[in-house]
């Protein structure tokens, strides 16, 4: 009996001293290239380097922010402000999420962009209101006799912002927003118009592979001039230019308590423009999928080694030899 009790105490002691299992880190897998590339890289490092189980939920900006606040995901690699400022502030006030790092840098957005070849041929087209006198340039069979605006992707917050801008500028009878279907379809439609030198009016953002290509291969683009951004304008009707976006990495507070080492990792994350364009450029040239792009990035760049602990870096390096 005494021996059995001793064994039981020993087993209990061993059980108590064993490590608690690590929580599963569930990423918001947002449906555009830069976010999916960052998510794939972060998943690989968190899983292999820090030995956390990982998962992801795929979707657009609006549904995945709701998923984050519900706890269906717990890390988002790109929260765009001011686009998502209202729900972000609400979640912060409810003590649900915390900003733990910076994501992309120097990101611009614009609702009304035209090719330089259109701007040069139409010097009177400088502002959104000038579309009233140049509407016919952009009429297409699906635009109901109005200028066709290739809008932001459905499910992204910028779609709602752009829909507010049209009445803010008095363009309800001038501009017809067209749903592009997806980020890939939007980029293909823009590239196709530039290749054919057709007039096109579109929303886009950068830096991206496409925005770089438009400047270097197709003669560049012009952003129609909007009033300077202000908080008051944005809150009223978004009748002003987008500011340079602040793009954040956000984590649910309940995961912060369980994974403090990951907080340290994401605080050092720095996916700057050269990293972004290198990864997206490789993807475009190779046709690789996002996990393959993550492998390429970890094998062919060194910046990420400064983001992780020495132990995680050694494991990661060993896994890619």
C-alpha positions as CSV (number, residue, x, y, z in Angstrom):
1,X,0.0,0.0,0.0
2,X,2.8,2.4,1.0
3,X,4.6,1.6,-2.2
4,X,1.4,2.2,-4.3
5,X,0.9,5.5,-2.5
6,X,4.5,6.6,-3.2
7,X,4.0,5.7,-6.8
8,X,0.8,7.7,-7.0
9,X,2.4,10.7,-5.4
10,X,5.3,10.5,-7.8
11,X,2.9,10.3,-10.8
12,X,0.8,13.2,-9.5
13,X,4.0,15.2,-9.1
14,X,5.1,14.4,-12.6
15,X,1.7,15.4,-14.0
16,X,1.7,18.7,-12.1
17,X,5.2,19.5,-13.3
18,X,4.5,18.8,-16.9
19,X,3.9,21.7,-19.2
20,X,0.5,22.9,-20.0
21,X,-0.5,22.3,-23.6
22,X,0.0,25.4,-25.8
23,X,-3.2,27.0,-27.1
24,X,-4.0,26.9,-30.8
25,X,-3.2,30.2,-32.5
26,X,-6.0,30.9,-35.0
27,X,-5.2,33.5,-37.6
28,X,-7.6,35.7,-39.5
29,X,-6.7,34.7,-43.1
30,X,-7.8,37.9,-44.9
31,X,-8.4,37.6,-48.6
32,X,-5.7,39.7,-50.3
33,X,-2.1,39.0,-51.1
34,X,-0.1,41.0,-48.5
35,X,-2.3,39.7,-45.7
36,X,-2.2,36.1,-46.9
37,X,1.6,36.2,-47.4
38,X,2.1,37.7,-43.9
39,X,-0.3,35.1,-42.3
40,X,1.5,32.2,-44.1
41,X,4.9,33.4,-42.8
42,X,3.6,34.0,-39.3
43,X,1.9,30.7,-39.1
44,X,5.1,28.9,-40.2
45,X,7.2,30.7,-37.6
46,X,4.6,30.3,-34.8
47,X,4.2,26.6,-35.5
48,X,7.7,25.5,-36.3
49,X,9.7,28.0,-34.3
50,X,7.5,28.4,-31.2
51,X,5.8,25.1,-31.4
52,X,2.2,26.3,-31.1
53,X,-0.6,24.5,-33.0
54,X,-2.0,26.9,-35.7
55,X,-5.1,27.3,-37.7
56,X,-6.8,30.0,-39.8
57,X,-10.2,31.2,-40.9
58,X,-10.5,32.7,-44.4
59,X,-12.6,35.7,-45.3
60,X,-13.0,39.4,-45.8
61,X,-12.3,42.4,-43.6
62,X,-15.8,42.8,-42.0
63,X,-16.6,39.2,-41.2
64,X,-13.1,38.4,-39.9
65,X,-13.1,41.4,-37.6
66,X,-16.4,40.1,-36.2
67,X,-14.8,36.6,-35.9
68,X,-11.9,38.2,-34.0
69,X,-14.2,39.9,-31.5
70,X,-16.1,36.7,-31.0
71,X,-13.0,34.7,-30.4
72,X,-13.3,32.5,-33.5
73,X,-9.8,33.9,-34.5
74,X,-7.2,35.4,-32.2
75,X,-4.5,37.0,-34.4
76,X,-5.1,39.4,-37.3
77,X,-2.0,40.5,-39.3
78,X,-3.6,43.5,-41.0
79,X,-6.1,45.8,-39.3
80,X,-6.3,48.9,-41.5
81,X,-7.0,52.3,-39.9
82,X,-8.9,54.5,-40.5
83,X,-11.0,52.1,-42.6
84,X,-11.7,49.9,-39.5
85,X,-11.4,52.6,-36.9
86,X,-15.0,52.4,-35.5
87,X,-15.1,48.6,-34.8
88,X,-11.4,48.7,-33.7
89,X,-12.2,51.4,-31.1
90,X,-15.2,49.5,-29.9
91,X,-13.2,46.3,-29.4
92,X,-10.4,48.2,-27.6
93,X,-13.0,49.8,-25.3
94,X,-14.4,46.4,-24.6
95,X,-10.9,45.1,-23.7
96,X,-11.2,42.4,-26.3
97,X,-8.1,43.1,-28.4
98,X,-4.7,44.7,-28.2
99,X,-2.4,46.2,-30.8
100,X,0.8,44.1,-30.5
101,X,2.8,45.2,-33.6
102,X,3.0,47.1,-36.8
103,X,2.2,45.4,-40.1
104,X,2.7,47.1,-43.5
105,X,4.3,50.5,-43.9
106,X,3.5,53.7,-46.0
107,X,0.3,52.3,-47.4
108,X,-1.8,54.5,-49.5
109,X,-5.3,54.1,-50.8
110,X,-7.3,56.1,-53.4
111,X,-10.9,55.8,-54.6
112,X,-10.6,57.7,-57.9
113,X,-7.5,56.7,-59.9
114,X,-7.0,57.0,-63.7
115,X,-4.1,56.1,-66.0
116,X,-1.6,58.8,-66.8
117,X,-2.5,58.5,-70.5
118,X,-6.1,59.5,-69.7
119,X,-5.0,62.3,-67.4
120,X,-2.6,63.7,-70.1
121,X,-5.4,63.6,-72.7
122,X,-7.9,65.2,-70.4
123,X,-6.2,68.0,-68.5
124,X,-9.5,69.2,-67.0
125,X,-9.9,66.0,-65.1
126,X,-8.2,66.6,-61.8
127,X,-10.8,66.0,-59.1
128,X,-13.7,63.7,-58.5
129,X,-16.2,66.5,-59.3
130,X,-14.5,66.9,-62.7
131,X,-16.0,63.5,-63.6
132,X,-19.2,65.4,-64.2
133,X,-17.7,66.8,-67.4
134,X,-15.8,63.6,-68.3
135,X,-18.3,60.9,-67.5
136,X,-18.5,59.6,-71.1
137,X,-14.9,58.5,-71.0
138,X,-15.7,55.7,-68.5
139,X,-19.2,54.6,-69.6
140,X,-19.4,50.8,-70.3
141,X,-22.3,48.5,-71.0
142,X,-22.7,47.6,-67.3
143,X,-22.4,51.1,-65.9
144,X,-26.0,52.3,-66.6
145,X,-24.9,55.3,-68.7
146,X,-22.6,56.6,-65.9
147,X,-18.8,56.5,-65.3
148,X,-17.8,53.0,-64.3
149,X,-15.8,52.9,-61.0
150,X,-14.1,49.6,-60.3
151,X,-14.8,49.6,-56.5
152,X,-13.1,48.0,-53.6
153,X,-13.7,44.3,-53.0
154,X,-17.0,43.3,-51.3
155,X,-16.5,42.4,-47.6
156,X,-13.6,44.9,-47.3
157,X,-14.3,48.1,-45.3
158,X,-13.0,50.3,-48.1
159,X,-16.1,49.2,-50.2
160,X,-18.3,51.0,-47.6
161,X,-16.0,54.0,-47.5
162,X,-16.0,54.4,-51.3
163,X,-19.8,54.1,-51.4
164,X,-20.0,57.1,-49.0
165,X,-17.7,59.2,-51.1
166,X,-19.9,59.1,-54.2
167,X,-22.8,61.1,-52.6
168,X,-20.4,63.2,-50.6
169,X,-19.1,64.6,-53.9
170,X,-22.5,64.8,-55.5
171,X,-21.7,62.0,-58.0
172,X,-24.8,59.8,-57.6
173,X,-25.8,60.5,-61.2
174,X,-22.3,60.4,-62.5
175,X,-20.5,57.4,-61.0
176,X,-21.7,53.8,-60.9
177,X,-19.6,51.6,-58.5
178,X,-19.0,48.1,-60.0
179,X,-18.3,45.1,-57.8
180,X,-15.0,43.6,-59.0
181,X,-15.8,40.2,-57.3
182,X,-12.3,39.7,-55.8
183,X,-8.9,41.3,-55.3
184,X,-7.6,39.2,-58.1
185,X,-10.4,40.2,-60.5
186,X,-9.9,43.9,-59.6
187,X,-6.2,43.7,-60.4
188,X,-6.8,41.8,-63.6
189,X,-9.4,44.3,-64.8
190,X,-7.0,47.2,-64.1
191,X,-4.0,45.6,-65.7
192,X,-6.1,44.6,-68.7
193,X,-7.3,48.2,-69.3
194,X,-3.7,49.6,-69.0
195,X,-2.4,47.0,-71.5
196,X,-5.1,48.0,-74.0
197,X,-4.7,51.7,-73.1
198,X,-8.4,52.0,-72.4
199,X,-9.9,54.6,-70.1
200,X,-10.5,53.1,-66.6
201,X,-11.6,54.6,-63.3
202,X,-10.7,52.5,-60.3
203,X,-9.9,52.2,-56.6
204,X,-6.6,50.7,-55.5
205,X,-3.9,50.8,-52.9
206,X,-0.1,50.3,-52.6
207,X,2.6,49.5,-52.5
208,X,1.7,46.3,-54.3
209,X,3.1,44.4,-57.2
210,X,0.4,45.8,-59.4
211,X,0.9,49.5,-58.4
212,X,4.6,49.0,-59.0
213,X,4.0,47.5,-62.4
214,X,1.6,50.3,-63.4
215,X,4.4,52.8,-62.7
216,X,7.3,50.9,-64.3
217,X,5.6,49.1,-67.2
218,X,2.5,51.0,-68.1
219,X,3.2,54.7,-67.8
220,X,1.9,55.3,-64.3
221,X,-1.4,56.5,-62.8
222,X,-3.0,59.7,-61.4
223,X,-5.0,59.9,-58.2
224,X,-7.8,62.5,-58.6
225,X,-7.3,65.2,-56.0
226,X,-9.6,65.0,-53.0
227,X,-9.7,67.3,-49.9
228,X,-7.1,66.6,-47.3
229,X,-8.1,64.0,-44.8
230,X,-9.5,65.1,-41.4
231,X,-11.1,63.1,-38.6
232,X,-14.2,65.4,-38.9
233,X,-14.6,64.8,-42.6
234,X,-14.1,61.1,-42.3
235,X,-16.7,60.7,-39.5
236,X,-19.2,62.8,-41.4
237,X,-19.3,61.3,-44.9
238,X,-15.7,60.3,-45.9
239,X,-15.7,63.2,-48.4
240,X,-11.9,63.5,-48.4
241,X,-8.8,61.6,-49.3
242,X,-7.8,58.5,-47.5
243,X,-4.8,59.2,-45.2
244,X,-1.8,57.0,-45.3
245,X,-3.1,53.8,-43.7
246,X,-1.9,52.6,-40.4
247,X,-1.8,48.8,-40.6
248,X,-1.6,47.0,-37.3
249,X,-1.1,43.4,-35.9
250,X,-3.8,42.7,-33.3
251,X,-4.2,39.9,-30.8
252,X,-7.1,38.9,-28.6
253,X,-6.3,39.6,-25.0
254,X,-7.1,36.1,-23.8
255,X,-4.3,34.8,-26.1
256,X,-1.9,37.4,-24.8
257,X,-2.1,35.9,-21.4
258,X,-1.4,32.4,-22.7
259,X,1.3,33.2,-25.2
260,X,3.5,36.1,-24.0
261,X,6.4,34.9,-26.2
262,X,4.4,35.5,-29.3
263,X,3.6,39.0,-28.2
264,X,7.4,39.7,-28.1
265,X,7.7,38.1,-31.6
266,X,5.0,40.3,-33.1
267,X,6.3,43.4,-31.5
268,X,9.5,43.0,-33.5
269,X,7.7,42.0,-36.8
270,X,8.6,44.4,-39.6
271,X,7.2,43.5,-43.0
272,X,8.4,46.6,-44.7
273,X,7.9,47.5,-48.4
274,X,11.0,45.7,-49.7
275,X,10.0,42.5,-47.8
276,X,6.4,42.8,-49.1
277,X,7.3,43.4,-52.7
278,X,10.0,40.7,-52.7
279,X,7.5,38.1,-51.4
280,X,4.7,39.2,-53.7
281,X,7.1,39.4,-56.7
282,X,8.3,35.9,-56.1
283,X,4.7,34.7,-55.9
284,X,3.8,36.5,-59.2
285,X,6.8,35.1,-61.0
286,X,6.7,31.6,-59.7
287,X,2.9,31.0,-59.3
288,X,3.6,29.6,-55.8
289,X,0.8,29.4,-53.3
290,X,1.0,31.2,-50.0
291,X,2.6,28.5,-47.9
292,X,5.3,28.1,-50.6
293,X,5.9,31.8,-50.6
294,X,6.4,31.6,-46.8
295,X,9.0,28.8,-47.3
296,X,10.8,30.9,-49.9
297,X,10.8,34.0,-47.7
298,X,12.2,32.1,-44.8
299,X,14.9,30.4,-46.9
300,X,15.9,33.5,-48.9
301,X,15.7,36.5,-46.5
302,X,17.3,37.2,-43.2
303,X,15.2,40.0,-41.7
304,X,12.8,37.7,-40.0
305,X,15.6,36.2,-37.9
306,X,15.7,39.5,-35.9
307,X,12.0,39.1,-35.1
308,X,12.3,35.8,-33.3
309,X,14.1,34.4,-30.2
310,X,17.4,32.6,-30.8
311,X,15.7,29.2,-30.0
312,X,12.9,29.8,-32.5
313,X,15.4,30.9,-35.1
314,X,17.6,27.8,-34.7
315,X,14.6,25.5,-35.1
316,X,13.4,27.4,-38.1
317,X,16.9,27.5,-39.7
318,X,17.2,23.7,-39.1
319,X,13.9,23.0,-40.7
320,X,14.9,24.8,-44.0
321,X,18.4,23.4,-44.4
